[in-house]
Amino acid sequence: MKEESIWKKLSPILLEELKIDEVSIETSQENTAEWDSMTYLSIVARIEEEFKVEVTPQNIERFSSAKSIVDEILR
């Protein structure tokens, strides 16, 4: 799967879960107040379902930004 196709599937998930009007590859917990711990869990659950990615204790911290999510899915 290519970065572009991942982003096409990921961006609507982030928009819905964060309840914001726009996201970019730069969207992250650090610059988005709506991306709190509960939303983080919802995003991770949706990513696991949509991309068939397993979130483990070893990689859970790699899901805190749009860019790091894309990178993790590409692994």
A tleap script that builds the chain and sets N, CA, C and O, in Angstrom:
source leaprc.protein.ff14SB
mol = sequence {
  NMET LYS GLU GLU SER ILE TRP LYS LYS LEU
  SER PRO ILE LEU LEU GLU GLU LEU LYS ILE
  ASP GLU VAL SER ILE GLU THR SER GLN GLU
  ASN THR ALA GLU TRP ASP SER MET THR TYR
  LEU SER ILE VAL ALA ARG ILE GLU GLU GLU
  PHE LYS VAL GLU VAL THR PRO GLN ASN ILE
  GLU ARG PHE SER SER ALA LYS SER ILE VAL
  ASP GLU ILE LEU CARG
}
set mol.1.N position { 0.845 -1.170 0.000 }
set mol.1.CA position { 0.000 0.000 0.000 }
set mol.1.C position { 0.898 1.244 0.000 }
set mol.1.O position { 1.899 1.294 0.715 }
set mol.2.N position { 0.541 2.219 -0.786 }
set mol.2.CA position { 1.343 3.431 -0.904 }
set mol.2.C position { 0.864 4.490 0.078 }
set mol.2.O position { -0.273 4.459 0.547 }
set mol.3.N position { 1.755 5.424 0.376 }
set mol.3.CA position { 1.461 6.495 1.325 }
set mol.3.C position { 0.189 7.253 0.951 }
set mol.3.O position { -0.625 7.575 1.817 }
set mol.4.N position { 0.026 7.531 -0.318 }
set mol.4.CA position { -1.142 8.280 -0.795 }
set mol.4.C position { -2.444 7.520 -0.521 }
set mol.4.O position { -3.422 8.122 -0.077 }
set mol.5.N position { -2.470 6.236 -0.774 }
set mol.5.CA position { -3.692 5.464 -0.541 }
set mol.5.C position { -3.966 5.295 0.950 }
set mol.5.O position { -5.122 5.239 1.369 }
set mol.6.N position { -2.913 5.212 1.745 }
set mol.6.CA position { -3.097 5.156 3.203 }
set mol.6.C position { -3.722 6.460 3.681 }
set mol.6.O position { -4.675 6.447 4.459 }
set mol.7.N position { -3.183 7.587 3.214 }
set mol.7.CA position { -3.700 8.887 3.637 }
set mol.7.C position { -5.163 9.065 3.242 }
set mol.7.O position { -5.936 9.654 3.997 }
set mol.8.N position { -5.554 8.562 2.067 }
set mol.8.CA position { -6.954 8.660 1.632 }
set mol.8.C position { -7.888 7.931 2.586 }
set mol.8.O position { -9.031 8.352 2.765 }
set mol.9.N position { -7.431 6.856 3.195 }
set mol.9.CA position { -8.246 6.109 4.152 }
set mol.9.C position { -8.106 6.664 5.563 }
set mol.9.O position { -9.057 6.627 6.345 }
set mol.10.N position { -6.926 7.178 5.890 }
set mol.10.CA position { -6.663 7.664 7.240 }
set mol.10.C position { -7.302 9.017 7.518 }
set mol.10.O position { -7.844 9.228 8.603 }
set mol.11.N position { -7.250 9.923 6.574 }
set mol.11.CA position { -7.741 11.278 6.838 }
set mol.11.C position { -9.212 11.323 7.253 }
set mol.11.O position { -9.541 12.071 8.173 }
set mol.12.N position { -10.114 10.565 6.625 }
set mol.12.CA position { -11.504 10.589 7.110 }
set mol.12.C position { -11.651 10.039 8.533 }
set mol.12.O position { -12.503 10.498 9.292 }
set mol.13.N position { -10.824 9.063 8.887 }
set mol.13.CA position { -10.853 8.521 10.258 }
set mol.13.C position { -10.459 9.619 11.239 }
set mol.13.O position { -11.132 9.823 12.249 }
set mol.14.N position { -9.374 10.324 10.945 }
set mol.14.CA position { -8.927 11.390 11.836 }
set mol.14.C position { -9.966 12.511 11.928 }
set mol.14.O position { -10.241 13.013 13.018 }
set mol.15.N position { -10.535 12.897 10.803 }
set mol.15.CA position { -11.566 13.940 10.815 }
set mol.15.C position { -12.740 13.542 11.692 }
set mol.15.O position { -13.227 14.342 12.491 }
set mol.16.N position { -13.187 12.315 11.543 }
set mol.16.CA position { -14.336 11.845 12.310 }
set mol.16.C position { -14.023 11.721 13.793 }
set mol.16.O position { -14.797 12.185 14.629 }
set mol.17.N position { -12.919 11.112 14.121 }
set mol.17.CA position { -12.585 10.885 15.528 }
set mol.17.C position { -12.195 12.175 16.257 }
set mol.17.O position { -12.520 12.352 17.431 }
set mol.18.N position { -11.504 13.063 15.560 }
set mol.18.CA position { -11.077 14.317 16.184 }
set mol.18.C position { -12.178 15.376 16.177 }
set mol.18.O position { -12.114 16.365 16.908 }
set mol.19.N position { -13.192 15.148 15.334 }
set mol.19.CA position { -14.309 16.086 15.206 }
set mol.19.C position { -13.805 17.496 14.867 }
set mol.19.O position { -14.182 18.484 15.497 }
set mol.20.N position { -12.938 17.549 13.846 }
set mol.20.CA position { -12.417 18.813 13.352 }
set mol.20.C position { -12.675 18.897 11.856 }
set mol.20.O position { -13.039 17.907 11.222 }
set mol.21.N position { -12.485 20.089 11.297 }
set mol.21.CA position { -12.836 20.325 9.896 }
set mol.21.C position { -11.741 19.997 8.897 }
set mol.21.O position { -12.015 19.787 7.715 }
set mol.22.N position { -10.495 19.951 9.369 }
set mol.22.CA position { -9.422 19.666 8.418 }
set mol.22.C position { -8.231 19.027 9.125 }
set mol.22.O position { -7.905 19.360 10.264 }
set mol.23.N position { -7.597 18.108 8.420 }
set mol.23.CA position { -6.386 17.454 8.918 }
set mol.23.C position { -5.340 17.476 7.818 }
set mol.23.O position { -5.654 17.597 6.634 }
set mol.24.N position { -4.101 17.357 8.238 }
set mol.24.CA position { -3.001 17.252 7.277 }
set mol.24.C position { -2.056 16.180 7.802 }
set mol.24.O position { -2.245 15.651 8.897 }
set mol.25.N position { -1.062 15.877 7.026 }
set mol.25.CA position { -0.061 14.889 7.437 }
set mol.25.C position { 0.688 15.383 8.679 }
set mol.25.O position { 1.307 14.584 9.381 }
set mol.26.N position { 0.639 16.676 8.954 }
set mol.26.CA position { 1.302 17.272 10.112 }
set mol.26.C position { 0.439 17.241 11.380 }
set mol.26.O position { 0.923 17.602 12.452 }
set mol.27.N position { -0.808 16.825 11.283 }
set mol.27.CA position { -1.697 16.772 12.441 }
set mol.27.C position { -1.149 15.780 13.455 }
set mol.27.O position { -0.761 14.666 13.104 }
set mol.28.N position { -1.121 16.202 14.728 }
set mol.28.CA position { -0.572 15.341 15.778 }
set mol.28.C position { -1.205 15.672 17.123 }
set mol.28.O position { -1.956 16.639 17.252 }
set mol.29.N position { -0.890 14.852 18.119 }
set mol.29.CA position { -1.343 15.129 19.473 }
set mol.29.C position { -0.782 16.455 19.965 }
set mol.29.O position { -1.442 17.164 20.725 }
set mol.30.N position { 0.400 16.788 19.548 }
set mol.30.CA position { 1.056 18.009 20.007 }
set mol.30.C position { 0.397 19.278 19.498 }
set mol.30.O position { 0.431 20.300 20.185 }
set mol.31.N position { -0.206 19.244 18.307 }
set mol.31.CA position { -0.782 20.466 17.752 }
set mol.31.C position { -2.301 20.418 17.579 }
set mol.31.O position { -2.884 21.292 16.937 }
set mol.32.N position { -2.940 19.390 18.156 }
set mol.32.CA position { -4.382 19.241 18.024 }
set mol.32.C position { -4.982 18.935 19.397 }
set mol.32.O position { -4.874 17.814 19.894 }
set mol.33.N position { -5.610 19.936 20.000 }
set mol.33.CA position { -6.151 19.794 21.361 }
set mol.33.C position { -7.177 18.663 21.457 }
set mol.33.O position { -7.311 18.030 22.505 }
set mol.34.N position { -7.886 18.415 20.381 }
set mol.34.CA position { -8.923 17.373 20.386 }
set mol.34.C position { -8.335 15.967 20.443 }
set mol.34.O position { -9.065 15.016 20.722 }
set mol.35.N position { -7.064 15.811 20.191 }
set mol.35.CA position { -6.410 14.505 20.151 }
set mol.35.C position { -5.953 14.147 21.568 }
set mol.35.O position { -4.758 14.121 21.862 }
set mol.36.N position { -6.922 13.873 22.431 }
set mol.36.CA position { -6.613 13.513 23.821 }
set mol.36.C position { -6.476 11.999 23.945 }
set mol.36.O position { -6.526 11.278 22.948 }
set mol.37.N position { -6.305 11.525 25.172 }
set mol.37.CA position { -6.036 10.097 25.370 }
set mol.37.C position { -7.211 9.213 24.952 }
set mol.37.O position { -7.001 8.123 24.422 }
set mol.38.N position { -8.423 9.661 25.180 }
set mol.38.CA position { -9.580 8.856 24.772 }
set mol.38.C position { -9.699 8.812 23.249 }
set mol.38.O position { -10.003 7.768 22.672 }
set mol.39.N position { -9.459 9.944 22.612 }
set mol.39.CA position { -9.502 9.987 21.156 }
set mol.39.C position { -8.378 9.143 20.564 }
set mol.39.O position { -8.553 8.491 19.535 }
set mol.40.N position { -7.232 9.163 21.220 }
set mol.40.CA position { -6.090 8.357 20.791 }
set mol.40.C position { -6.500 6.887 20.699 }
set mol.40.O position { -6.208 6.211 19.713 }
set mol.41.N position { -7.176 6.406 21.733 }
set mol.41.CA position { -7.614 5.002 21.751 }
set mol.41.C position { -8.617 4.716 20.639 }
set mol.41.O position { -8.574 3.655 20.016 }
set mol.42.N position { -9.514 5.660 20.395 }
set mol.42.CA position { -10.494 5.484 19.312 }
set mol.42.C position { -9.808 5.445 17.956 }
set mol.42.O position { -10.153 4.628 17.102 }
set mol.43.N position { -8.843 6.325 17.761 }
set mol.43.CA position { -8.096 6.351 16.501 }
set mol.43.C position { -7.345 5.036 16.307 }
set mol.43.O position { -7.384 4.447 15.226 }
set mol.44.N position { -6.676 4.586 17.335 }
set mol.44.CA position { -5.916 3.333 17.249 }
set mol.44.C position { -6.843 2.159 16.917 }
set mol.44.O position { -6.501 1.318 16.086 }
set mol.45.N position { -7.996 2.097 17.551 }
set mol.45.CA position { -8.949 1.014 17.281 }
set mol.45.C position { -9.403 1.035 15.823 }
set mol.45.O position { -9.485 -0.011 15.177 }
set mol.46.N position { -9.695 2.215 15.314 }
set mol.46.CA position { -10.125 2.333 13.921 }
set mol.46.C position { -9.004 1.951 12.955 }
set mol.46.O position { -9.254 1.317 11.930 }
set mol.47.N position { -7.777 2.333 13.280 }
set mol.47.CA position { -6.631 2.000 12.431 }
set mol.47.C position { -6.417 0.486 12.406 }
set mol.47.O position { -6.172 -0.093 11.348 }
set mol.48.N position { -6.511 -0.141 13.556 }
set mol.48.CA position { -6.369 -1.607 13.608 }
set mol.48.C position { -7.392 -2.271 12.707 }
set mol.48.O position { -7.073 -3.210 11.977 }
set mol.49.N position { -8.626 -1.780 12.759 }
set mol.49.CA position { -9.709 -2.368 11.969 }
set mol.49.C position { -9.534 -2.091 10.473 }
set mol.49.O position { -9.632 -3.006 9.654 }
set mol.50.N position { -9.282 -0.856 10.128 }
set mol.50.CA position { -9.203 -0.456 8.718 }
set mol.50.C position { -7.965 -1.005 8.007 }
set mol.50.O position { -8.049 -1.443 6.860 }
set mol.51.N position { -6.824 -0.981 8.684 }
set mol.51.CA position { -5.567 -1.334 8.031 }
set mol.51.C position { -5.022 -2.697 8.450 }
set mol.51.O position { -3.961 -3.114 7.986 }
set mol.52.N position { -5.741 -3.382 9.318 }
set mol.52.CA position { -5.308 -4.708 9.796 }
set mol.52.C position { -3.895 -4.634 10.391 }
set mol.52.O position { -3.055 -5.504 10.163 }
set mol.53.N position { -3.670 -3.572 11.156 }
set mol.53.CA position { -2.391 -3.341 11.828 }
set mol.53.C position { -2.558 -3.745 13.283 }
set mol.53.O position { -3.572 -3.430 13.906 }
set mol.54.N position { -1.585 -4.428 13.814 }
set mol.54.CA position { -1.630 -4.811 15.218 }
set mol.54.C position { -0.882 -3.778 16.052 }
set mol.54.O position { 0.299 -3.509 15.827 }
set mol.55.N position { -1.592 -3.208 17.017 }
set mol.55.CA position { -0.967 -2.259 17.931 }
set mol.55.C position { -0.498 -3.044 19.151 }
set mol.55.O position { -1.269 -3.763 19.786 }
set mol.56.N position { 0.778 -2.887 19.457 }
set mol.56.CA position { 1.403 -3.634 20.549 }
set mol.56.C position { 2.050 -2.660 21.524 }
set mol.56.O position { 2.172 -1.473 21.222 }
set mol.57.N position { 2.462 -3.144 22.682 }
set mol.57.CA position { 3.200 -2.259 23.604 }
set mol.57.C position { 4.461 -1.674 22.958 }
set mol.57.O position { 4.907 -0.592 23.340 }
set mol.58.N position { 5.029 -2.375 21.998 }
set mol.58.CA position { 6.244 -1.909 21.337 }
set mol.58.C position { 5.990 -0.775 20.339 }
set mol.58.O position { 6.870 0.056 20.117 }
set mol.59.N position { 4.809 -0.734 19.743 }
set mol.59.CA position { 4.574 0.292 18.718 }
set mol.59.C position { 3.472 1.289 19.066 }
set mol.59.O position { 3.193 2.181 18.266 }
set mol.60.N position { 2.845 1.171 20.214 }
set mol.60.CA position { 1.692 2.022 20.521 }
set mol.60.C position { 2.026 3.513 20.489 }
set mol.60.O position { 1.160 4.328 20.173 }
set mol.61.N position { 3.237 3.871 20.804 }
set mol.61.CA position { 3.599 5.290 20.817 }
set mol.61.C position { 3.838 5.846 19.417 }
set mol.61.O position { 4.079 7.043 19.260 }
set mol.62.N position { 3.775 5.015 18.431 }
set mol.62.CA position { 3.985 5.452 17.038 }
set mol.62.C position { 2.689 5.916 16.367 }
set mol.62.O position { 2.657 6.102 15.151 }
set mol.63.N position { 1.639 6.099 17.137 }
set mol.63.CA position { 0.344 6.482 16.579 }
set mol.63.C position { -0.100 7.860 17.073 }
set mol.63.O position { -1.295 8.118 17.211 }
set mol.64.N position { 0.864 8.743 17.338 }
set mol.64.CA position { 0.542 10.047 17.909 }
set mol.64.C position { 0.543 11.192 16.897 }
set mol.64.O position { 0.376 12.355 17.264 }
set mol.65.N position { 0.731 10.857 15.635 }
set mol.65.CA position { 0.634 11.873 14.581 }
set mol.65.C position { 0.216 11.198 13.282 }
set mol.65.O position { 0.398 9.995 13.099 }
set mol.66.N position { -0.340 11.990 12.397 }
set mol.66.CA position { -0.747 11.434 11.109 }
set mol.66.C position { 0.451 10.837 10.378 }
set mol.66.O position { 0.355 9.742 9.822 }
set mol.67.N position { 1.560 11.536 10.375 }
set mol.67.CA position { 2.763 11.061 9.677 }
set mol.67.C position { 3.281 9.757 10.281 }
set mol.67.O position { 3.634 8.832 9.550 }
set mol.68.N position { 3.327 9.679 11.619 }
set mol.68.CA position { 3.840 8.459 12.229 }
set mol.68.C position { 2.888 7.277 12.021 }
set mol.68.O position { 3.327 6.129 11.952 }
set mol.69.N position { 1.601 7.556 11.923 }
set mol.69.CA position { 0.631 6.492 11.634 }
set mol.69.C position { 0.884 5.935 10.231 }
set mol.69.O position { 0.956 4.721 10.039 }
set mol.70.N position { 1.016 6.825 9.266 }
set mol.70.CA position { 1.285 6.396 7.887 }
set mol.70.C position { 2.574 5.571 7.846 }
set mol.70.O position { 2.618 4.503 7.235 }
set mol.71.N position { 3.614 6.076 8.498 }
set mol.71.CA position { 4.889 5.352 8.513 }
set mol.71.C position { 4.753 3.969 9.128 }
set mol.71.O position { 5.331 3.006 8.626 }
set mol.72.N position { 3.996 3.865 10.206 }
set mol.72.CA position { 3.814 2.579 10.871 }
set mol.72.C position { 3.034 1.598 9.989 }
set mol.72.O position { 3.349 0.408 9.958 }
set mol.73.N position { 2.038 2.083 9.286 }
set mol.73.CA position { 1.266 1.219 8.385 }
set mol.73.C position { 2.151 0.730 7.233 }
set mol.73.O position { 1.997 -0.399 6.767 }
set mol.74.N position { 3.057 1.563 6.785 }
set mol.74.CA position { 3.957 1.188 5.686 }
set mol.74.C position { 4.982 0.138 6.089 }
set mol.74.O position { 5.553 -0.520 5.218 }
set mol.75.N position { 5.232 -0.038 7.375 }
set mol.75.CA position { 6.232 -1.019 7.834 }
set mol.75.C position { 5.857 -2.416 7.470 }
set mol.75.O position { 6.591 -3.353 7.783 }
savepdb mol mol.pdb
quit
